Amino acid sequence: MLDGRSGTEAAAILLMVLAEEEAAEVLSRLDPEEVQALGGAMYGVADVSEAQVDRVLDQFVDRARARTTIGFGADQQIRGMMARALGQDRAENVLARITPPKQSGALDALKWMEPEAVARLIEHEHPQIAALVLAHLEPPIAADVLQLLDPEVQPDLVHRIATLGPVSAEALEELETTLIRQIGQTSRTTMTKRGGAMEAAQIINNTRKTAETRIIKALAKANKTLAREIEDEMFVFDNLSALDEKSLGALLRNVNNDVLVIALKGAQPSLRIKMLGCMSARAAQSIQDEMAEKGPIRLAEVQDAQKEVLAVARELAEAGTIMLGGRDGDYV
């Protein structure tokens, strides 16, 4: 923060005083979201004063001085040391195991494509390829792509995302070869982990409520356990803060006090205050007294209690007693 300006605005000012080629080089190394944020900020700082520019430059110089150069050329230096110490062949074997995975050029290019273009790219590919592509995207973008695909294949794709294991270099190479004709150049990568119930849940959380319900129901028919795992990841205890007072009050009346005391021990302070505020002063004080008497509680015990509260919340939501919330654009 500088004179009330955000870090993004300060970065935008710095880019504006660079030569066009230099600024372009910086932007080329950023993610799409960062480029968009900086682009918008540049328009907002177009009338910045000379004094403010000077302060941004001073701030940049101060931070630059605090940085070391140990990371520059590190890869070449490490390879040189290993080769001298172990010999070229042994060094290559060691480096193959410890070198951090490189970014996938063709897959990274997907981040710059519109959801419609990605959907067209994968709609006729094998479902496992489509699932891997979706798992590589940011959840909101993946959700947009998922909803553009055939509704009949959506549950299967979510199932495949949730059950993805480690992806081998050979599999990613094959995927990139499939995509290379349209989106980029091939590059090698080591094994990486994508997917899982959490990632599948994040994608579904960004779909419309109608799509979410349909996908989860279809998925439950194919794999009830996996559907429950994804649902557990979709709605966590902290999400209860989004409930209105009426729904929260109805939930609290249906939860056993002993369970609630333990669940609230691990809740965010803001959520704890909101939940206690939905009770009578006497009931809230009683809960607080019991929490104090309990002393430290094992994390696993707190998590089990919170899961019980969430299970009650889902039951009440299914019965239409409370509203757990919808997606942007869902109105009734």
C-alpha positions as CSV (number, residue, x, y, z in Angstrom):
1,M,0.0,0.0,0.0
2,L,1.3,3.4,-1.0
3,D,-0.5,6.7,-0.2
4,G,-3.8,4.7,-0.2
5,R,-2.9,2.8,-3.4
6,S,-3.0,-1.0,-3.6
7,G,0.0,-3.1,-4.6
8,T,-1.6,-3.7,-8.0
9,E,-1.9,0.1,-8.6
10,A,1.8,0.6,-7.6
11,A,2.8,-2.2,-10.0
12,A,0.7,-0.5,-12.7
13,I,2.5,2.8,-12.2
14,L,5.9,1.0,-12.4
15,L,4.9,-0.6,-15.7
16,M,3.7,2.7,-17.1
17,V,7.1,4.3,-16.6
18,L,8.9,1.4,-18.3
19,A,9.6,1.3,-22.0
20,E,6.9,-0.6,-24.0
21,E,9.2,-3.5,-24.7
22,E,10.3,-3.9,-21.1
23,A,6.7,-3.7,-19.8
24,A,5.6,-6.3,-22.4
25,E,8.4,-8.6,-21.2
26,V,7.1,-8.3,-17.6
27,L,3.4,-8.9,-18.7
28,S,4.4,-12.0,-20.7
29,R,5.5,-13.7,-17.5
30,L,2.2,-13.2,-15.7
31,D,-1.0,-15.2,-15.4
32,P,-4.1,-14.1,-17.3
33,E,-5.8,-12.8,-14.1
34,E,-2.7,-10.8,-13.2
35,V,-2.5,-9.3,-16.7
36,Q,-6.2,-8.3,-16.6
37,A,-5.8,-6.8,-13.1
38,L,-2.8,-4.8,-14.1
39,G,-4.4,-3.7,-17.3
40,G,-7.4,-2.3,-15.5
41,A,-5.2,-0.6,-12.9
42,M,-3.1,1.1,-15.6
43,Y,-6.2,3.0,-16.8
44,G,-6.9,4.0,-13.2
45,V,-3.4,5.5,-12.6
46,A,-3.1,7.3,-15.9
47,D,-3.3,10.7,-14.2
48,V,-0.9,9.9,-11.3
49,S,1.3,12.8,-10.2
50,E,5.1,13.0,-10.5
51,A,5.5,12.9,-6.8
52,Q,3.5,9.6,-6.6
53,V,5.6,8.1,-9.4
54,D,8.7,9.0,-7.4
55,R,7.4,7.3,-4.3
56,V,6.5,4.1,-6.2
57,L,10.0,4.0,-7.7
58,D,11.6,4.6,-4.3
59,Q,9.5,1.7,-2.9
60,F,10.6,-0.5,-5.7
61,V,14.2,0.3,-5.3
62,D,14.0,-0.4,-1.5
63,R,12.5,-3.8,-2.1
64,A,14.9,-4.6,-4.8
65,R,17.8,-3.9,-2.5
66,A,16.4,-6.3,0.0
67,R,16.5,-9.1,-2.5
68,T,19.5,-11.3,-3.1
69,T,20.6,-12.6,-6.5
70,I,21.0,-16.2,-5.3
71,G,18.1,-17.4,-7.3
72,F,19.3,-16.1,-10.7
73,G,20.9,-18.8,-12.8
74,A,20.3,-21.3,-10.0
75,D,19.4,-24.2,-12.3
76,Q,22.7,-23.9,-14.3
77,Q,24.7,-23.5,-11.1
78,I,23.1,-26.6,-9.4
79,R,23.6,-28.7,-12.5
80,G,27.3,-27.6,-12.7
81,M,27.9,-28.5,-9.1
82,M,26.2,-31.9,-9.4
83,A,28.2,-32.8,-12.6
84,R,31.5,-31.8,-10.9
85,A,30.7,-33.8,-7.8
86,L,29.1,-36.9,-9.2
87,G,30.0,-37.1,-12.9
88,Q,27.6,-36.3,-15.7
89,D,25.7,-39.6,-15.8
90,R,25.1,-39.9,-12.0
91,A,24.3,-36.2,-11.8
92,E,21.6,-36.5,-14.5
93,N,20.1,-39.4,-12.5
94,V,19.9,-37.4,-9.3
95,L,18.6,-34.3,-11.1
96,A,15.9,-36.3,-12.7
97,R,14.5,-37.1,-9.3
98,I,14.9,-33.7,-7.6
99,T,14.3,-31.1,-10.4
100,P,11.0,-29.3,-9.8
101,P,8.4,-30.0,-12.5
102,K,8.3,-27.5,-15.4
103,Q,5.1,-25.8,-16.4
104,S,3.3,-27.5,-19.2
105,G,3.3,-25.0,-22.2
106,A,0.3,-26.4,-24.1
107,L,-1.8,-26.9,-21.0
108,D,-0.9,-23.4,-19.6
109,A,-2.1,-22.0,-22.9
110,L,-5.6,-23.2,-22.0
111,K,-5.7,-20.5,-19.3
112,W,-5.8,-17.8,-22.0
113,M,-8.6,-19.4,-24.0
114,E,-12.3,-18.6,-23.6
115,P,-14.4,-21.3,-22.0
116,E,-16.3,-21.8,-25.3
117,A,-13.0,-22.5,-27.2
118,V,-11.9,-25.0,-24.5
119,A,-15.2,-26.7,-24.7
120,R,-15.0,-27.1,-28.4
121,L,-11.5,-28.4,-28.1
122,I,-12.4,-31.3,-25.7
123,E,-16.0,-32.1,-26.5
124,H,-15.1,-34.9,-28.9
125,E,-12.0,-36.1,-27.0
126,H,-11.9,-39.1,-24.7
127,P,-13.6,-38.3,-21.4
128,Q,-10.3,-38.9,-19.5
129,I,-8.6,-36.3,-21.6
130,A,-11.4,-33.8,-21.0
131,A,-11.3,-34.5,-17.3
132,L,-7.5,-33.8,-17.2
133,V,-8.0,-30.6,-19.0
134,L,-10.8,-29.5,-16.7
135,A,-8.7,-30.4,-13.6
136,H,-5.8,-28.2,-14.9
137,L,-8.0,-25.1,-15.2
138,E,-9.0,-22.7,-12.4
139,P,-12.3,-24.0,-10.9
140,P,-14.5,-21.0,-12.1
141,I,-13.2,-21.5,-15.7
142,A,-13.5,-25.2,-15.5
143,A,-17.1,-24.8,-14.3
144,D,-17.9,-22.6,-17.3
145,V,-16.4,-25.2,-19.6
146,L,-18.2,-28.1,-17.9
147,Q,-21.6,-26.4,-18.3
148,L,-21.0,-26.0,-22.0
149,L,-20.5,-29.7,-22.5
150,D,-23.2,-32.3,-23.1
151,P,-25.2,-32.6,-19.8
152,E,-25.1,-36.4,-20.2
153,V,-21.3,-36.5,-19.8
154,Q,-21.0,-33.9,-17.0
155,P,-21.4,-36.4,-14.1
156,D,-18.9,-38.8,-15.6
157,L,-16.4,-36.0,-16.0
158,V,-16.8,-34.9,-12.4
159,H,-16.3,-38.5,-11.4
160,R,-13.1,-38.8,-13.4
161,I,-11.8,-35.5,-12.0
162,A,-12.5,-36.6,-8.4
163,T,-10.7,-40.0,-8.9
164,L,-7.6,-38.7,-10.9
165,G,-4.4,-40.0,-9.4
166,P,-0.8,-38.9,-10.2
167,V,-0.5,-38.2,-13.9
168,S,2.6,-39.6,-15.6
169,A,4.9,-37.6,-17.9
170,E,4.0,-39.9,-20.7
171,A,0.3,-39.3,-20.2
172,L,0.8,-35.6,-20.2
173,E,3.0,-35.8,-23.3
174,E,0.2,-37.7,-25.1
175,L,-2.3,-35.1,-24.0
176,E,-0.1,-32.3,-25.2
177,T,0.4,-34.0,-28.5
178,T,-3.4,-34.2,-28.8
179,L,-3.8,-30.5,-28.0
180,I,-0.7,-29.1,-29.8
181,R,-2.4,-28.7,-33.2
182,Q,-4.5,-25.9,-31.8
183,I,-3.1,-24.3,-28.7
184,G,0.7,-24.5,-28.3
185,Q,4.0,-26.3,-28.5
186,T,4.8,-29.5,-26.8
187,S,6.9,-29.6,-23.6
188,R,7.9,-32.3,-21.2
189,T,6.8,-32.4,-17.6
190,T,7.3,-34.7,-14.6
191,M,4.5,-36.5,-12.7
192,T,2.0,-34.1,-11.2
193,K,-1.1,-34.4,-9.1
194,R,-4.4,-32.9,-10.3
195,G,-8.0,-33.6,-9.5
196,G,-9.4,-35.1,-6.4
197,A,-12.7,-34.6,-4.5
198,M,-11.7,-31.1,-3.4
199,E,-11.0,-29.9,-7.0
200,A,-14.2,-31.5,-8.3
201,A,-16.1,-29.8,-5.5
202,Q,-14.6,-26.4,-6.3
203,I,-15.6,-26.8,-9.9
204,I,-19.2,-27.8,-9.0
205,N,-19.4,-24.9,-6.5
206,N,-19.0,-22.5,-9.5
207,T,-21.8,-24.0,-11.5
208,R,-25.4,-22.9,-11.3
209,K,-27.5,-24.5,-8.6
210,T,-29.6,-26.5,-11.1
211,A,-26.5,-28.0,-12.7
212,E,-25.0,-28.7,-9.2
213,T,-28.1,-30.7,-8.1
214,R,-28.4,-32.6,-11.3
215,I,-24.7,-33.6,-11.4
216,I,-24.6,-34.7,-7.7
217,K,-27.7,-36.8,-8.1
218,A,-26.4,-38.5,-11.2
219,L,-23.0,-39.0,-9.5
220,A,-24.6,-40.5,-6.4
221,K,-26.2,-43.2,-8.5
222,A,-22.8,-44.2,-9.9
223,N,-20.7,-43.8,-6.8
224,K,-22.6,-42.8,-3.6
225,T,-19.4,-42.6,-1.5
226,L,-17.6,-40.3,-3.9
227,A,-20.7,-38.1,-4.2
228,R,-20.7,-37.7,-0.4
229,E,-17.0,-36.9,-0.4
230,I,-17.5,-34.2,-3.0
231,E,-20.5,-32.8,-1.1
232,D,-18.4,-32.7,2.1
233,E,-15.8,-30.6,0.2
234,M,-18.4,-28.4,-1.4
235,F,-19.9,-27.1,1.9
236,V,-17.7,-26.7,5.0
237,F,-18.4,-25.4,8.4
238,D,-17.3,-21.9,7.7
239,N,-19.8,-21.7,4.9
240,L,-22.5,-21.5,7.6
241,S,-21.7,-17.8,8.0
242,A,-23.5,-17.2,4.7
243,L,-26.9,-18.4,6.2
244,D,-29.4,-15.8,7.2
245,E,-30.4,-15.5,10.8
246,K,-33.7,-17.4,10.3
247,S,-32.0,-20.4,8.7
248,L,-29.1,-20.4,11.2
249,G,-31.6,-20.3,14.1
250,A,-33.5,-23.2,12.7
251,L,-30.3,-25.2,12.3
252,L,-29.2,-24.5,15.9
253,R,-32.5,-25.6,17.2
254,N,-32.0,-29.0,15.6
255,V,-28.4,-29.6,16.8
256,N,-27.6,-31.3,20.1
257,N,-26.0,-28.8,22.5
258,D,-23.1,-31.1,23.3
259,V,-22.2,-31.4,19.6
260,L,-22.6,-27.6,19.1
261,V,-20.3,-26.8,22.0
262,I,-17.5,-28.9,20.5
263,A,-18.1,-27.6,16.9
264,L,-18.0,-24.0,18.0
265,K,-14.6,-24.5,19.7
266,G,-13.0,-24.8,16.3
267,A,-15.1,-22.2,14.5
268,Q,-13.9,-18.9,13.2
269,P,-14.6,-16.1,15.8
270,S,-16.9,-14.2,13.4
271,L,-19.0,-17.4,12.8
272,R,-19.1,-18.2,16.5
273,I,-20.4,-14.7,17.3
274,K,-23.0,-14.9,14.6
275,M,-24.3,-18.3,15.8
276,L,-24.4,-17.3,19.4
277,G,-26.2,-14.1,18.3
278,C,-29.1,-16.3,17.0
279,M,-29.7,-17.7,20.4
280,S,-31.3,-16.2,23.5
281,A,-28.8,-14.4,25.8
282,R,-29.2,-17.2,28.4
283,A,-28.7,-20.0,25.9
284,A,-25.6,-18.3,24.4
285,Q,-24.1,-17.8,27.8
286,S,-24.7,-21.4,28.7
287,I,-22.9,-22.5,25.5
288,Q,-20.0,-20.2,26.2
289,D,-19.7,-21.5,29.8
290,E,-19.6,-25.1,28.5
291,M,-17.0,-24.2,25.9
292,A,-14.8,-22.7,28.7
293,E,-15.2,-25.7,30.9
294,K,-14.3,-28.1,28.1
295,G,-10.7,-26.8,27.8
296,P,-8.6,-27.9,24.8
297,I,-10.3,-30.4,22.5
298,R,-8.6,-32.6,19.9
299,L,-9.0,-31.3,16.4
300,A,-10.4,-34.6,15.1
301,E,-13.2,-34.3,17.7
302,V,-14.0,-30.8,16.6
303,Q,-14.1,-31.8,12.9
304,D,-16.4,-34.7,13.7
305,A,-18.8,-32.4,15.6
306,Q,-18.7,-29.9,12.7
307,K,-19.5,-32.7,10.3
308,E,-22.6,-33.6,12.4
309,V,-23.8,-30.0,12.3
310,L,-23.3,-29.9,8.5
311,A,-25.2,-33.2,8.2
312,V,-28.2,-31.6,10.0
313,A,-27.9,-28.6,7.7
314,R,-28.1,-30.7,4.6
315,E,-31.1,-32.6,6.0
316,L,-32.9,-29.4,6.7
317,A,-32.0,-28.0,3.3
318,E,-33.3,-31.1,1.6
319,A,-36.5,-30.8,3.5
320,G,-36.8,-27.1,2.5
321,T,-36.5,-25.8,6.1
322,I,-33.4,-23.8,5.4
323,M,-31.6,-22.3,2.4
324,L,-28.0,-23.1,2.0
325,G,-27.5,-20.6,-0.8
326,G,-27.3,-20.6,-4.6
327,R,-25.0,-19.5,-7.4
328,D,-24.7,-16.1,-9.0
329,G,-27.5,-15.7,-11.4
330,D,-29.9,-18.2,-9.7
331,Y,-33.1,-16.5,-8.8
332,V,-36.6,-17.7,-7.9
